[in-house]
């Protein structure tokens, strides 16, 4: 997860779901392509929003490298979210991953040891 949030606007994709696997964040996405590998980045500004459960807002970057193929790719992208988990300490929190103000998915984290 990057902390420099100067990502270019993401290439088109559909975020389908988001969940935690330990301290990893798994994002299920769907996009068109198939001729070249696409790259994905998550960016977090290292802060939590206020609320009953703090919320970390993350931006998703997607680079398709002008992939002109039209196969529908469905895949799960795994990100190491231990930086966010450590910053939250013993507090349960929510994560919101967005590509725009209206396109986002959310997941909740609570320490499985508690």
N, C-alpha and C positions, 0 to 999 in steps of 0.2 A: 504494500500500500504506500503510495507516494504522499508526501506532505507538501509538495509544491503543486498547487492546484491550477496551474496554467495549462490546462488541457484544451486542445482545439475542440470545436463542436464534434460530437461523435457521429460516425457514419451510421446509417439506419440499422436498427435491430429491434427485436421485441424481447423485453425482460419478462420471463415467465414466472419465476419464483426465486426466493432467497431463503437460505436457512444455514444454521451453524452445524458443523461437525467438529466437536471439540472447539479449538480456537480458530479453525478455518471457516471462512465464509464461502458458501457454495451458491453460485448464481447460475440459474438455468436460463439460457438465451436461445433465440432463434433468429437467423438472418439468412440472406441469400448470398451465394458465392460458390466456392468449391475449387477455384483455380489456384488460389494462393492462400497461405496461412494468414489469418487475421490476428491482430494484436489487441489486447485489452489491458487497461490500467484502471486502478481505483485510486482516488485522491481523497484525503481527509485533512481538514484544517486543524486537527489536534484539539478540538473542543467539543463539548457536549451541549445540546440545547437544554433548556429548563423544562421541568415537568415532573410528574410522579416518578416516571422512569426517564432518566437522561436519554437523549437521542443523539447519536453520531450521524451527521449528514455526510454522505460520500458521493462523489461524482464519478460516473463511469465514462472512460474513454474507450472508443472502438475505432480502430483503423483498419479499413478493408483494402487499402492499397489499390483502389479502383478496380477491384475484382469484378469482372464483367460476367462471370458465370452465374447461372440462375438456379442452381441446386439449392434446396432448402436445408440448411444446416441447423440441427438441434444439438446443443452440447451443454455441458456443465463446466463452468470456469471456477477454479479453486484459487482463493486468495488467502494468504496468511494474515489473519486479523489479530494476532497476538499483541500487537502494538496497542490496539483499541481495548482489548480485554485487560491488559496490564494498566492502562490509563484509567479504566473504570474502577480498578481495585476490587473490592468485595460487593460492588453495587451492580444489580441487574440493570440492563440497558437495552435500548432499541437501536437498530441500525436502519437507515433509510438510504438506499442507493438510487440515484436519479440520473437521467440523461437530459432532463429539462424540468421546468417547474411543475409540469403536469404528468410526466412519465416517471414513475418510481415503483419500487418494491420495498417491503420492510421485513425485518426479522427481529426476534427478541433473543437476548442472551441472558442466561443466569448460570452461575458457576455450578456444574454438575456435582461438585464435591459437597455442596451445602444441602 
